[in-house]
Amino acid sequence: MYDDQRHNLLIAMNGLTEEQARTRSTASQLTLGGLLKHVTLNERGWIDTITRADPDAEFDMEAVAHAYELTADETFAQWLEEFAAQAERTNSFIREVPDLDAMIPLPRAPWDPQPGHQSVRRILLHMFRETAHHSGHADIIREELDGENTTMTMARDAGMTFEEEVPQE
């Protein structure tokens, strides 16, 4: 299911140029490249949180300062590769995790100075929800960018054809 959701996110990224990946197409500050980077960093951060299980961990605010944007020294292609590599690492972790009910200490953060613990299962479900949430954002951004959307792309990929829509007067 997680791979399927990642696939849906990547549909919104399909065929983008570097410029398109950096373009804001809605009132939001979000871009497709920025969302891809954020989802990748989100997976990486949570898997690190689980594997380290550090009761003294602090959320690194500086590390996420540009989590939703491609900086000048980053490329969309680089983050597509990072996304694929992180998906492999996450999938490997999920296959091998010994105990989904293990309780993991969460990092302290300005919004949660005494965060407590969550199970590995709960963290993985949160990661899935985060990817699904941002897949929806990506679909809207892509549709505003050039009219493409995940549903129609999946339908075309499945062999469906559509009549050209007649513009309304």
Contacts in CASP RR format, 6 or more apart in sequence:
PFRMAT RR
TARGET T0000
AUTHOR 0000-0000-0000
METHOD contacts of the structure
MODEL  1
MYDDQRHNLLIAMNGLTEEQARTRSTASQLTLGGLLKHVTLNERGWIDTI
TRADPDAEFDMEAVAHAYELTADETFAQWLEEFAAQAERTNSFIREVPDL
DAMIPLPRAPWDPQPGHQSVRRILLHMFRETAHHSGHADIIREELDGENT
TMTMARDAGMTFEEEVPQE
1 128 0 8 1.000
2 90 0 8 1.000
2 91 0 8 1.000
2 94 0 8 1.000
2 127 0 8 1.000
2 128 0 8 1.000
2 131 0 8 1.000
3 87 0 8 1.000
3 91 0 8 1.000
5 128 0 8 1.000
5 131 0 8 1.000
5 132 0 8 1.000
5 135 0 8 1.000
6 83 0 8 1.000
6 87 0 8 1.000
6 131 0 8 1.000
8 135 0 8 1.000
8 139 0 8 1.000
8 150 0 8 1.000
9 35 0 8 1.000
9 36 0 8 1.000
9 39 0 8 1.000
9 131 0 8 1.000
9 134 0 8 1.000
9 135 0 8 1.000
9 138 0 8 1.000
10 83 0 8 1.000
11 150 0 8 1.000
11 153 0 8 1.000
11 154 0 8 1.000
12 32 0 8 1.000
12 135 0 8 1.000
12 136 0 8 1.000
12 138 0 8 1.000
12 139 0 8 1.000
12 141 0 8 1.000
12 142 0 8 1.000
12 148 0 8 1.000
12 149 0 8 1.000
12 150 0 8 1.000
13 21 0 8 1.000
13 32 0 8 1.000
13 33 0 8 1.000
13 36 0 8 1.000
13 76 0 8 1.000
13 80 0 8 1.000
13 138 0 8 1.000
13 142 0 8 1.000
14 148 0 8 1.000
14 153 0 8 1.000
16 32 0 8 1.000
16 33 0 8 1.000
16 76 0 8 1.000
18 75 0 8 1.000
18 76 0 8 1.000
18 77 0 8 1.000
20 32 0 8 1.000
20 145 0 8 1.000
20 146 0 8 1.000
21 31 0 8 1.000
21 32 0 8 1.000
21 33 0 8 1.000
21 34 0 8 1.000
21 36 0 8 1.000
21 70 0 8 1.000
21 76 0 8 1.000
22 31 0 8 1.000
22 33 0 8 1.000
22 70 0 8 1.000
22 76 0 8 1.000
23 31 0 8 1.000
23 32 0 8 1.000
23 145 0 8 1.000
24 30 0 8 1.000
24 31 0 8 1.000
25 141 0 8 1.000
25 142 0 8 1.000
25 144 0 8 1.000
25 145 0 8 1.000
26 140 0 8 1.000
26 141 0 8 1.000
26 144 0 8 1.000
28 137 0 8 1.000
28 141 0 8 1.000
29 68 0 8 1.000
29 69 0 8 1.000
30 68 0 8 1.000
30 137 0 8 1.000
30 141 0 8 1.000
31 68 0 8 1.000
31 69 0 8 1.000
31 70 0 8 1.000
31 141 0 8 1.000
32 76 0 8 1.000
32 138 0 8 1.000
32 141 0 8 1.000
32 142 0 8 1.000
32 145 0 8 1.000
33 70 0 8 1.000
33 76 0 8 1.000
33 79 0 8 1.000
34 67 0 8 1.000
34 68 0 8 1.000
34 69 0 8 1.000
34 70 0 8 1.000
34 79 0 8 1.000
35 68 0 8 1.000
35 134 0 8 1.000
35 137 0 8 1.000
35 138 0 8 1.000
35 141 0 8 1.000
36 76 0 8 1.000
36 79 0 8 1.000
36 80 0 8 1.000
36 83 0 8 1.000
36 138 0 8 1.000
37 67 0 8 1.000
37 68 0 8 1.000
37 69 0 8 1.000
37 70 0 8 1.000
37 74 0 8 1.000
37 79 0 8 1.000
37 82 0 8 1.000
38 67 0 8 1.000
38 68 0 8 1.000
38 134 0 8 1.000
39 83 0 8 1.000
39 130 0 8 1.000
39 131 0 8 1.000
39 134 0 8 1.000
40 79 0 8 1.000
40 82 0 8 1.000
40 83 0 8 1.000
40 86 0 8 1.000
41 64 0 8 1.000
41 67 0 8 1.000
42 127 0 8 1.000
42 130 0 8 1.000
42 131 0 8 1.000
43 86 0 8 1.000
43 87 0 8 1.000
43 89 0 8 1.000
43 90 0 8 1.000
43 127 0 8 1.000
43 131 0 8 1.000
44 86 0 8 1.000
44 89 0 8 1.000
46 123 0 8 1.000
46 124 0 8 1.000
46 126 0 8 1.000
46 127 0 8 1.000
47 86 0 8 1.000
47 89 0 8 1.000
47 90 0 8 1.000
47 93 0 8 1.000
49 57 0 8 1.000
49 104 0 8 1.000
49 106 0 8 1.000
49 107 0 8 1.000
49 123 0 8 1.000
50 93 0 8 1.000
50 97 0 8 1.000
50 104 0 8 1.000
50 120 0 8 1.000
50 123 0 8 1.000
51 93 0 8 1.000
53 102 0 8 1.000
53 104 0 8 1.000
53 105 0 8 1.000
54 105 0 8 1.000
54 107 0 8 1.000
55 105 0 8 1.000
57 105 0 8 1.000
57 106 0 8 1.000
57 107 0 8 1.000
57 108 0 8 1.000
58 107 0 8 1.000
58 108 0 8 1.000
58 109 0 8 1.000
59 107 0 8 1.000
59 108 0 8 1.000
59 109 0 8 1.000
59 110 0 8 1.000
61 109 0 8 1.000
61 110 0 8 1.000
70 76 0 8 1.000
70 79 0 8 1.000
90 127 0 8 1.000
94 124 0 8 1.000
97 120 0 8 1.000
99 120 0 8 1.000
100 119 0 8 1.000
100 120 0 8 1.000
100 121 0 8 1.000
100 124 0 8 1.000
101 119 0 8 1.000
101 120 0 8 1.000
101 121 0 8 1.000
102 119 0 8 1.000
102 120 0 8 1.000
103 117 0 8 1.000
103 118 0 8 1.000
103 119 0 8 1.000
104 117 0 8 1.000
104 118 0 8 1.000
104 119 0 8 1.000
104 120 0 8 1.000
104 123 0 8 1.000
105 115 0 8 1.000
105 116 0 8 1.000
105 117 0 8 1.000
106 112 0 8 1.000
106 115 0 8 1.000
106 116 0 8 1.000
106 117 0 8 1.000
106 118 0 8 1.000
107 115 0 8 1.000
108 114 0 8 1.000
108 115 0 8 1.000
109 115 0 8 1.000
118 126 0 8 1.000
135 150 0 8 1.000
136 150 0 8 1.000
139 149 0 8 1.000
139 150 0 8 1.000
142 148 0 8 1.000
142 149 0 8 1.000
142 150 0 8 1.000
143 149 0 8 1.000
152 162 0 8 1.000
155 162 0 8 1.000
156 162 0 8 1.000
END
